Amino acid sequence: MNNNPLEKYCIEHSNKENPLQKEIREHTFKNEKYPQMMSGIIVGNFLCSLIKSINAKKILEIGMFTGYSAASMVKALPNDGEIHTCEYMEEHIETAKKYFNQTKYKKMIKIHSGLAMETLENFKINSFDFIFIDADKINYLDYYLRCVHLIKSNGIIVLDNMLWSGKVMNPIDEDSKKIRETGDYIQNDNRVSNILLPIRDGLMICTKK
């Protein structure tokens, strides 16, 4: 749980969780070994703000975990909007489905099981307004490279964990090396404008030109 008083103050002065988010958060902290993998309310609210700012209707998520970020983003969509979310772990899929299916959002959230890179090959280019990447870090650059083609012009790609607890400053392990490589690539990719923000563990926001 959150013990940071400044962050707690921010949460208290932001939009509140809906019942779906609350149920998923409580389940995750009670049952998952690494509940900190969940995006959380601050990131969820930030993603919603971005989604609303561009009037996004079609979202792609790579890395669903227990479903908190999808439950957050779907709130920002119109009734005819949709989220396509990719998840490899079957236990996480079952958890998310259990909670999604109890809500009005169940038909708006479409879960794709299996390897994300294989799923991404099934989508057409320029077909998404907004993409959130929060999956295995070793494939981050590959995910980004594919998503640049899947996102529409003026659409937004957000990558989570781009600071990796500061390890990108002096990357030693394979994950931190790949995240640093991804950040360096994005910084030199003239197809997007980008900003890296120190929100949570680092959010890289890329807007396709």
Disulfide bonds with the S-S distance in Angstrom:
none
